[in-house]
Amino acid sequence: MPWCPSCESEYDDHVTRCKQCDVDLVENLSEIVHYEKLADVQEEDLVGALEYLKYTGIDAVSEIFEDHAEISVKREDLKMANKHIKVYFYNKAMEKAEEEDEEEEAAQVNDKGYATDSYKNAHQVKEMHSSATSFLAIGGLLVIFGLLNLFGVLKILDAGMYLYGVIVVGIAFCA
């Protein structure tokens, strides 16, 4: 007895088309595979998603439209395929986030204001940071030493050209 693959109605042997659905009848419904829509994806994600589903043992088909692609799976595989496709896109999102973090770190300016992406070698950045810290510390100490002498707290230098020179050099080291 022929069957309609769409509405699954049974017909007499002499009938070849379904009257309700207007499709050709088949001899056995078990030959018919019903596909259900699983997901809409971008074209660039289609191949990877199909390969992942195939890897997990799920047969999938796709249809490409102008702005997206549609993945469909057998009706009996829909629940498991839904879980697998969620895992696939979660992993893809995590990979993308990691790549963005790495790019951000590479171009990020460190806390002292030096652009680390302009130095190819991390050792150079460390040396520059160390030099800047040393200059700042020495300059700060010279300014403090000069001001303490200027206000009479220390009596090491007289208030002459040397004292003002120490303060100016200290400020230059800090700048």
Rosetta blueprint (number, residue, H / E / L):
1 M L
2 P L
3 W E
4 C L
5 P L
6 S L
7 C L
8 E L
9 S L
10 E E
11 Y L
12 D L
13 D L
14 H L
15 V L
16 T L
17 R E
18 C L
19 K L
20 Q L
21 C L
22 D L
23 V L
24 D E
25 L L
26 V E
27 E L
28 N L
29 L H
30 S H
31 E H
32 I L
33 V L
34 H L
35 Y E
36 E E
37 K E
38 L E
39 A E
40 D E
41 V E
42 Q L
43 E H
44 E H
45 D H
46 L H
47 V H
48 G H
49 A H
50 L H
51 E H
52 Y H
53 L H
54 K H
55 Y H
56 T L
57 G L
58 I L
59 D L
60 A E
61 V E
62 S E
63 E E
64 I E
65 F L
66 E L
67 D L
68 H L
69 A E
70 E E
71 I E
72 S E
73 V E
74 K E
75 R H
76 E H
77 D H
78 L H
79 K H
80 M H
81 A H
82 N H
83 K H
84 H H
85 I H
86 K H
87 V H
88 Y H
89 F H
90 Y H
91 N H
92 K H
93 A H
94 M H
95 E H
96 K H
97 A H
98 E H
99 E H
100 E H
101 D H
102 E H
103 E H
104 E H
105 E H
106 A H
107 A H
108 Q L
109 V E
110 N L
111 D L
112 K L
113 G L
114 Y L
115 A E
116 T H
117 D H
118 S H
119 Y L
120 K L
121 N L
122 A H
123 H H
124 Q H
125 V H
126 K H
127 E H
128 M H
129 H H
130 S H
131 S H
132 A H
133 T H
134 S H
135 F H
136 L H
137 A H
138 I H
139 G H
140 G H
141 L H
142 L H
143 V H
144 I H
145 F H
146 G H
147 L H
148 L H
149 N H
150 L H
151 F L
152 G L
153 V L
154 L L
155 K L
156 I L
157 L L
158 D L
159 A L
160 G L
161 M H
162 Y H
163 L H
164 Y H
165 G H
166 V H
167 I H
168 V H
169 V H
170 G H
171 I H
172 A H
173 F H
174 C H
175 A L
